[in-house]
Amino acid sequence: MIRSKPVTQIFLLDTNVFISAIKDPQRQTETLRLILHIIGEPGIRLVGNDLLVEEMARYAELLRSETAATLLYALIGKMEIIEVQENFLKICKSYIETPDKADIFHASICLQTNAVLKSNDHHFNRIRDEGIIKVWSTTEAINKLLA
């Protein structure tokens, strides 16, 4: 009997998802539950880049909570750092109208790895609507992964 290989879901968590989970460390938010699920789920692969790690580290430092530090280290431990290829940057740059180069890098990694971008950032609406990459809002991610 031939068994099918389990499907691995690939995600990039935008910084706004991380901030939402750590901004009030005393609360057990759905976003925090989502991140804990992603960290603990072996069938989920996280991708990112140095800019994403730097952004998350900056916010964890600002909030100075044990929860922020713990989540940051767990996410970094699970995250595969991707070197973005120039052709993917060129494609994504034409769909994202923001001066923040991190957004272009995040979208490019998603295109390059076929990852779903989890973000509430409206800068990604056009690239999502054109079908270039998949973008899930936090609510959509919670509904799909924690249901």
Protein Blocks (a to p, Z undefined) as FASTA:
>chain_A
ZZdddddddddddfklmmmmmmmmmbccfklmmmmmmmmmmkbccdddfklmmmmmmmmm
mnopaklmmmmmmmmmmpccddddfklmmmmmmmpccfblklmmmmmmmmmnopacddfb
fklmmmmmnomaccddfklmmmmmmZZ
